Amino acid sequence: MKGKLVLLSILVFVFSLFLCNSVFADWHKLTQEERDNFIIQRAYGDQDKFVGESCKEWVRTVIKSASKKAVIIPPTITPKDSCWYNSPNITIATKKLCAVQIGHVLQMDLARSRFPHTAIVIGKGLYGLVLIEANWDRTPADGTDAYVRRRYVSFTTFNNQVESFTAYNIL
């Protein structure tokens, strides 16, 4: 009986790998919601872990991994900016806070920092957003002590802390 359970477990594992790989056969044929879900699930895999990367590099790693290397997000235009260089794999979703949605990647120009900040939106409520991000607040901006954490930010706090932002869809 124990041998059959082990064999069944192995078969289920192999089938799930096959299914997962067939889903990834063409990242660009997935719906936006499917792509967002893969990115969010990959990001959750790092929650509360030390990643040793700045916020932007961590998001770049998450997207590259979630898309099986189909997408690499572009650099930020200037060191303190809320926009990325153009790329065929991204599109601007919005620059309006009320239109930000789960799955958007935010590039923010922070009011009291000389560095921009990048995060993934994993939740939205009536009064704020839930972000998953590396290197926020308690760690240096260079990523030498970068942990991935979830954080709720009210719309009021967001407006006070962020000079400008761009929300991106990853295509």
N, C-alpha and C positions, 0 to 999 in steps of 0.2 A: 504494500500500500504506500509506504513512504517513497519508494522508487518511482511509483506512478505520479505522485505529487511533484517530485523533483522534475520528472520528465515533462509534466504538464506546465510547470513553472517555466521551464526552459523554452517550451513551445510558445507560450504566451509572450515571453520576452522577445523571442525571435520575430514573432508575428508583429509585435508592437514596433520593433525596429523597422521592419519592412513597411508597415503602414506609415510610420513617421517619415521614412525616406521617400515614399511615394508622394506624400503631401508636399515635401520639399522639392519634388522634381522640378517645379518651376515656381519659385517664390512670387514672381510677377503675375502669375495667373490666380493667386489667392485673392480673396476680397480684402478690402482695407481692414475690416473687422478681424478676419483671420490673421492677417499680418500683425495687427496690434496685439492680438491675444498671444501669438508666439513671442513677441517682444516682451510683453508683460510677464509671461511665465518664465522666460529666461532671466529677466531682472529679479523676480522673486527668488530664483535659485541662489542669488548672491546676498539676500537679505541677512543683515547682522554679521556679514563676513568682512574680513579685511581684504580689500582688493588691490591696494597699493597704487591706485590710479586716480588722477584728477576726475572730476565729474564728467567732463566731456569725453575723456579717454575711456572711462567706464561705460558710458552710453554707447560710444563707438564699438567697444568690445561686445556689448550686449546685442546690438543690432547686427554686427558681423556674424556673431554666433547664431542668433535666432534665424537669420536668413541664409545660413550655410554659406556665408561669404558672397552672397549675391549683392549685398549692399554694404557700402562703407560710407558713412556720413562725411560730408566735406568739412573743411576747417571753418572756423569763425572768421569773418572778414577782417576784423581788427581785434587786438587783444582785449579790448573792453567794448563789446558789441553784442547786439541781440539778433544778429543775422549771420547766416552761413553763405558761403559761396554757392552759386547755382550748381545743381547736379540733377541728372535725369532720374535719380532714385529718391528724390524728396520733392515735396510741394508745400508751399505755405498754406496752412489750414486757416489760420486767423491771426490777427493782432489784437483782437478784442477779447477781454477776459471772460465775458459772458458766453462766448462761443467756444471756449476751450472744452475739449472732450476727453474722455478716457482713451488712452492710447496715443495722444499727442505727445511729442517730444518738445519741451520748452527750452528755448535758448534765451537767457535773461541777462540784461544789463542791470546789475544791482546798484542801488542808490549809494550805499556806503562801502563800496569795495572797488578796488582797481581791477578785479577779475570778473569776467562773466560767469554765469552758472548755467548748468544743463541738468535737466531732470525729466523723468517720464511721469505722465499723469496716470495714476492708477485708480483714482476715485474722484467723484464730483458730487457735491451736495448743494443744498440751498445757500450755504454760507461760506463755502470754501472748497479747496482741492486737497486731495491726498496725493503726495508725490513720493516716488522712490528715487533715491539719489545717493551718490557717493560724495563724501567730502563736504558735508554741509555743517557749518557753524562750529562744531567742536574739533575740527581737524584743520591742519594747515592747507592752504590752497594748492600747494605743490603736490599733494597726493601722498606724501610720505606717511601719513597716518589715516588713510582713507578707508572708512567702513561704509557699507551700504545700509541705509536706513529708510524707513517710511516716515513721512512727516505730514501732518495736517497743517495747512496754512489757510487762514480765513482770507476772504477776498479783501477785507480791509488791510490786513497785514501785508498781503501780496502787493496791494497798491502802494503801501508805505515803503516797502523794501525794494521794489522793482521800478526802475526808471522807464524801461521799455522791454518788450519781449516779442518773440515770434514763436508761434506754435506750428510745428511741422507734422505732416503725415509722411511716413516712410513707405515708399512705393516698392 
